Amino acid sequence: MISAGIAAAALRRSLPLRYVKPLQTGFPEDSDGAFVARAIGTHEHSLGEHAAEAARTEEVPDIGAVCQTLFAWNGAVSPHLAVEREGRGVSDERVVDATCKVLAAFARRAGPCAPPSAPLALVETAGGPLSPSASNTLQADTLRPLCLPALLVGDARLGGVSATLCALESLVLRGYEVPIIVVPDGPLSNREAIARHAASAERVVLGVPALPPMEDGPSAVPAWLNSAAPQLLAIVDGALEAMRAASGFARDGCESRVLPHPFTGTRKKGYTAIQSQSQ
């Protein structure tokens, strides 16, 4: 829902937009890419070859589609468990390569744009930072070679303060830039509690209206997008600009060599990324 809201706000600002879901389970009945596409009023949802196989359809080519799903399985379980049950495993390198190619192609099509019209790409994980990927590697480690900044969605429920701060710490310790945390409103004031511990000169904690209950179904999405529009536009206009500035993603698709380094542990094609953990 947060991805759909940010995507809708980006389109309101007429920004070039791309939404990418590298790993999806419960597919095709459950498809975040299709959900975002419907929420923003487009049916432009392309499928990689692996995802198309899960949908039992032909590959839907990426011809300027706004939303794309790369790898998918039918079972509504964690990707690592889906691979155990269904097969069709994919390596971390394959996931990163496919995602990198999509982002590089999008950047080339969008061209050299400066803020406030710079292109915006959203890469959504399957679960939290420490949810296992298809290879059983934690997703924060799987996607680390992309050197992308992270937008962390906080939890408004009981226990959400601890869960959000633990997720933040796991990202920071891996060298991620986390310039923004978004926390839905709720009766427990979790956003305020999270902000006391996580907000800084380099990081903002922003709120959005409470998410509609799942049982309300798709009919509740447009109303929520309208009610959240001011906050979502603020995210796109301000905080996401900080994310773009912090991003290390190379427009040429990471074609040079990377040096492995103890703090990053990456051995991925791309530029050298060396980040100290000292403060």
Order of alpha helices (4+ residues) and beta strands (2+ residues): alpha-beta-alpha-beta-alpha-beta-alpha-alpha-beta-alpha-beta-alpha-beta-alpha-beta-alpha-alpha
